[in-house]
Amino acid sequence: MKYAPLPIKMDSTSNGEFVPPTLSKRELQINQLAHEQVELNANKLGLDRRTFVMSACAAATTLLCANKVNAAAGLNGGFYQLSGDAALESEPATEVLSGNEFIFDIQGHFVDPDGRWLNQLPEQAKPFSGMPGANCPLADMPGDKTYLQCLGPKQFVKDVFLDSDTSMMVLSFVPSRRESEPLTIEEADATRRIIDEMEGDQRLLLHGRVNPNQDGDLQGMDELAEKWQVSAWKPIPNGARMVTASLCITSPALP
């Protein structure tokens, strides 16, 4: 059964480079109980589900359900230290769960769903269609590659800067040649400008994509640093299966 999202994601996940592990029976039970209890507590408080799941009480409800299921399964290694009152009363919930942590994601991705890179693909190719987020409602629009809208800049801004607690992110690049980049530095910069207009300052930093073995990449590093103000380099060696981002800050300085 597919449920509406919980205030805290109790799920397995992947960065797209490996198949995520299957949830255990115990973890599925946590999700089922949390969905039921969220609905119940929302009704008790006279709130619709959408309003309730945005509250600290809903987050506390989810964690308390995890405590209950884990205890029933005989787990004794740890638990979430919350009182039962936190599920319905905002003061004990916010006392434990509220905070101002700095969350820095050093490697984020999206693709340009309408970019020139699509012109170089074989007609039947469906790049990135296996990504976990590629089946959002936007994928139902007419067209054979509309699923890429699920992985584009609008969804990226929503997921990272509106629907999560991420403070800052470095926008990165995937292995590619200049002429076939799923994300260009121009598109990356356009999205950075959107984030710069939101609350806060310099919340989105940019990697500079560089493959030392490709003609022009080393020569283009000066332009990336001076014109596009990249904050770190993303070195991509030919044939690499795994790429390590080198966080060598150039500009601007981190706080």
URJOHU-V927355 format. One line per field, one symbol per residue. ss: DSSP state (h for helix, s for strand, l for the rest). phi: phi as a letter, one per 40 degrees, with the letter a starting at -180 (. if undefined). psi: psi as a letter, one per 20 degrees, with the letter a starting at -180 (. if undefined). A space follows every 50 residues. Layout:
ss = ???
phi = ???
psi = ???
This chain:
ss = llllllllllllllllllllllllhhhhhhhhhhhhhhhhhhhhllllhh hhhllhhhhhhhhhhhhhhhhhlllllllllllhhhhllhhhhhhhhlll lllssssslllllllhhhhhlllllllllllhhhhlhhhhlllllhhhhh hlhhhhhhhhhhlllllssssllllllhhhllllhhhhhhhhhhhhllll lllsssssssllllllllllhhhhhhlllllssssllllllllllsllll lllll
phi = .cbccccbcbacaacgbaccccccdccccdcccccccccccccccgbccd ccccccccccdcccccdccccccgcbcaaccbcccccbbcccccdcccab ccbbccabaabccbcccccccddccbcgcccdccbcdccccdhcbccccc bcccccccccbbbbcccaaccbbcdacdcbccbccccccccdcccccccg afcbbbcbcabdcbdgcccccccccccbfcbabbcbccgccbbbcccccb acccc
psi = pprqqqhponrqrqjiiqpqqpqrgghhhggghggghggghghhikqrgg ggijrhhgghgghhhgggghghijpjhrrpnqqhhhhiphghghhhhqrl qoooojnrqrqoijrihhijqqhiqmqjiiqhjjkrhhiiqqqikihhhh jahghgggggihjrjpgqqopaqqprrgikpiprhghghhhhhghhirpa pliorpqoppohippighhihggggggilqirqnpnqpjphppppomnpg qrqq.
